[in-house]
Amino acid sequence: MSFLSRAAGRAAAVALAVVLAACASNEEKEDTDPVELVDITTSVDLKEVWSRNIGDIDATRYAMLQPAVSAGKLVVANSEGEVIALERNTGRRLWETDLEIEISGGVGVGLGMVVVIDYRGRAVALNLEDGAELWTYQVSGEVVSVPAIGAGVVVLQTVDGKLLGLDATSGGELWTHNTVLPVLTLRGTASPVIVGGTVIAGLDNGKLIALDARDGIPRWEQRVAIPQGSAELDRVVDIDGAPVVRGDLVFAASYQGRVVALSREDGRGLWARDASTHQSVAVGAGNVYLSDAGGSVYAYNVGNGQIVWNNNELLRRELSAPAYFSDVLVVGDLEGYLHVLDPANGHFIGRKRIDGDPVRIPMLVDGDLLFALSDGGELVALRLERH
């Protein structure tokens, strides 16, 4: 779930939502309920390999603390300040560091380090081997996204429109890129990615930008969505999902905007289709997959953007970003279910409930394992089995 934020007037937006809800008829209220799940015929199972509870995740404040994996270690964090490294295959705890902060952004992993950030903007780097603190840096704004680590830098994206490049060894600031934000934006922020010495980031103004990782100099900028309408709510076009890079292509999608495929080299647009999401897309089997804001799941042809299929049987179930895993597609929902879809046609082929709390944090795919983390802190490692 995404939440609206605004430098001034946030209370007015909340009040407006309350008034609209109060004025709704009983029939309209029924239309806002999540659709009920129906029985399906399964041909695959998501088999639990191991699970453990890692502690509370403050999802109401948009702490999307996605797990990360590196060198056989799965690193997770909770909102109470605990960063935990687990053995990927077994879930055995390797180390745990209690930072005694309210973690809001993370988990970033790379270059032998782990980076997380708290709500007050304090970034902390830890040694991946033993969890020892390496350095800290005070950010000028709040961070609720995953730091990108690579090419000798750590890149942070703040909710007030800044991208910062820090020296990965010392934590010293190397460069800053500022963006003018729209009047009204969604609560979340896209996580930047680093590929081949280039930082690619989605912005709250509906643009995708590429910067040189060494000095922050822009390489290209491309608009994904154009604000429409006269009301500020109608003009919200945030990109809140991390861009996805596959080879020479970059895929991204915005809220109340479009899903696009761009050239990684120069940002040239290859195709674009109308869409609305605050999640990342997934790519696999020749398709780009998207969970839209209403709860429909779409597949687009990776080459031309034509719609291959759409599944609207999960409406209003607050879906997670899709994950392409072991030749199937998986999405989580507000009741802790993972739904498995056939990527060729969008039909349901499996389902598993991992918790009673929502699964809205982006899932992590690593080889033959899928890692899913619920808002309640239930972390599950899963392997696909076919009947």
Helices and strands as residue ranges (DSSP letters): E 4-5, H 10-23, H 26-31, E 44-53, G 59-61, E 68-70, E 73-77, E 82-87, E 93-98, E 103-110, E 113-118, E 122-127, E 133-138, E 148-150, E 153-157, E 162-167, E 173-178, E 185-186, E 193-195, E 198-202, E 207-212, E 218-223, G 233-235, E 244-246, E 249-253, E 257-263, E 269-275, E 282-284, E 287-291, E 297-301, E 307-311, E 323-325, E 328-332, E 337-341, E 348-353, E 364-366, E 369-373, E 378-386
